[in-house]
Structure formats: structure tokens, C-alpha cells
Amino acid sequence: MQSTAKGQDTVQANQQRRFRPTEIEGLVIDQTITKMGHDFYDVFYAQWEPPQDLGDFTVVIREKPSRGINSLVSLEVNENELLELPLQPRYEIIEEAAAYGVEVALGYLINAKNVGQQLEQGPDNPGKETF
């Protein structure tokens, strides 16, 4: 009897380990290369406060060189590029762009969560949909 109970405990422990959520949730990754890009990341991260129940997500801020003194900053959430903005070396413009990026990223994550919940619930009246 004791070996069966020990075997069940081992199976339960393995299942808990397998279905455990990731330990690192909500990564914001800086892949910028210039001071403007780093400033954008710093302002974005300072303003970034996602709701607690969003779960696992990854935000990547990338920078591409551009002509002149400008650069292109892109914002990706869960491997989906949401926007690409040209940055100018004026701090006020960087702050506005970062605030807009935070708004877009949060909107995307909240919308994705709502859609996921709706899909899990399924239709209200199965078989009675109108097309």
C-alpha cells in the first residue's frame, strides 16, 4: 500500500511541476542601440505598470538606425509588432512616444486577455448563431 501512495504522490508532484506557470512573467526587453533608444526604453519602463492578472507576456523594444539623426523604434508584444515610431533627439518627443507605446501595449494585452476569455466561454447559445 505504501508504494502505491508514494507513486501517486510522485505523479502529482510531476503534474504540478509540469503545469506550473513560468517563474518570469511580464518581461520588458531592451534591444536599443543609441542613447535615444535607451531613453525611450527608460521612459517606457518607468511608465509601464501592467495589470496583475495579465499573465505571461513579453514586450521587446527594438531600434533600427535611420537616416540622419533619427532612429526607428519598434514595439513588439508577444512577437507581434504593434508600432514603429521615428524618434528625434528631443526628450519631449521621446516621452510622448513612450507614453503612446505604453497605451498601445496595454490595450493590446487587455484585448488579447478579453478575447481569450470569450473563446474559453464559448457561444452563449450553441447552434443558434446567425451569420
Number of C-alpha atoms within 10 A of each C-alpha: 5 6 8 9 10 11 11 11 12 12 12 12 11 12 11 11 10 9 8 9 11 8 7 10 12 14 13 17 14 17 16 22 13 13 10 22 26 17 17 27 24 15 19 22 16 12 15 17 10 14 10 7 8 15 14 14 14 15 18 20 22 19 24 16 15 12 7 7 10 14 21 18 24 20 21 19 20 14 11 12 14 14 14 16 15 16 20 17 14 9 14 10 14 22 18 14 20 25 18 13 24 21 13 15 20 17 12 16 19 15 12 13 15 13 12 11 11 11 10 9 9 9 11 8 7 7 7 8 8 4 3
